[in-house]
Amino acid sequence: MNDKQKQTHLSEIGDQGYTVVENAFDAGLADEICQVLANIEKSDEIVPAENLFEGHSTVRIYNLLAKHAIFQKIAVNENVLPIVEGVLDAGCLISSLSSIAIAPGETPQPIHADDQVIALARPHKPLVCNSMWALTDFTEENGATRLVPNSHKLDHFPEFGPDIHYDSIAAEMKRGSILIWNGSLWHGGGENTTQERRIGLAMNYCAGFIRQQENQQLGIPLDLVKNFSPRLQELCGFGTYHDLIGHIDKQSPAQVLLGSGANFSSIWDKT
Ligand SMILES: O=C(O)CCC(=O)C(=O)O
């Protein structure tokens, strides 16, 4: 992605709260990931959570970085990460990486904002920036993510409930496209009236100064993290934000937990 394309995506996120990067990854990778997910679902006997938020016919697989090496390249994708860094900043973190397979018969997920649990006056600076990778085509009929454009600018979040309706549009996209949104945007998974699953990867990021939704330092075995690229280790929270937030006795988590990152020096040491 060149700088002009990146700026266009950033201004769409600023204006309407979301953008779609088309042809961001190829069909071969989509197929490979779907196969990996199907294997995990079977071996780990994963079934729908059966609640209003996660759905009654939706299979979600969490903590994917711990489950297969293929996900390591998702988090650092060159068509997504630069946009996320533009929305948050380069100190951003992986908040969670999970799959969401909406099965036939699923009803609409209630509209919500991903930063809704954070009790700050709205609108505020972006704290969360999330993406949805279309591993299958996303259509209005099969449950494409529903969006309420411009809602990231509102001073309140949506009321959450099964019978609450907000006007929304379906983020229809071809397999290989990626939807990226400001975590304040109102949205939700759509209903699936087809006979096929809608499969997406929810690759979610947050600002480096707030807590990750899924605890990456506890969730991923350290022996695995040791083999991650330095950038992926940072994104998982093994670095510090602005050489300060997240330090342990003036050492970085990478030094303490991985025995690496020895050149860390705190912001205070630079004064
Ligand atoms: O599956 C989708 O399209 C959206 C899911 C979602 O918004 C969520 O679980 O927070």
PDBQT file of the ligand as one rigid body, heavy atoms in Angstrom, charges set to zero:
ROOT
HETATM    1  O1  LIG A 301     -18.912 -10.822  13.159  1.00  0.00    +0.000 OA
HETATM    2  C1  LIG A 301     -19.005  -9.627  12.874  1.00  0.00    +0.000 C 
HETATM    3  O2  LIG A 301     -19.206  -9.225  11.735  1.00  0.00    +0.000 OA
HETATM    4  C2  LIG A 301     -18.878  -8.584  13.950  1.00  0.00    +0.000 C 
HETATM    5  C3  LIG A 301     -18.641  -9.149  15.309  1.00  0.00    +0.000 C 
HETATM    6  C4  LIG A 301     -18.501  -8.085  16.329  1.00  0.00    +0.000 C 
HETATM    7  O3  LIG A 301     -18.725  -6.944  16.102  1.00  0.00    +0.000 OA
HETATM    8  C5  LIG A 301     -18.055  -8.433  17.684  1.00  0.00    +0.000 C 
HETATM    9  O4  LIG A 301     -18.139  -9.592  18.096  1.00  0.00    +0.000 OA
HETATM   10  O5  LIG A 301     -17.626  -7.489  18.410  1.00  0.00    +0.000 OA
ENDROOT
TORSDOF 0
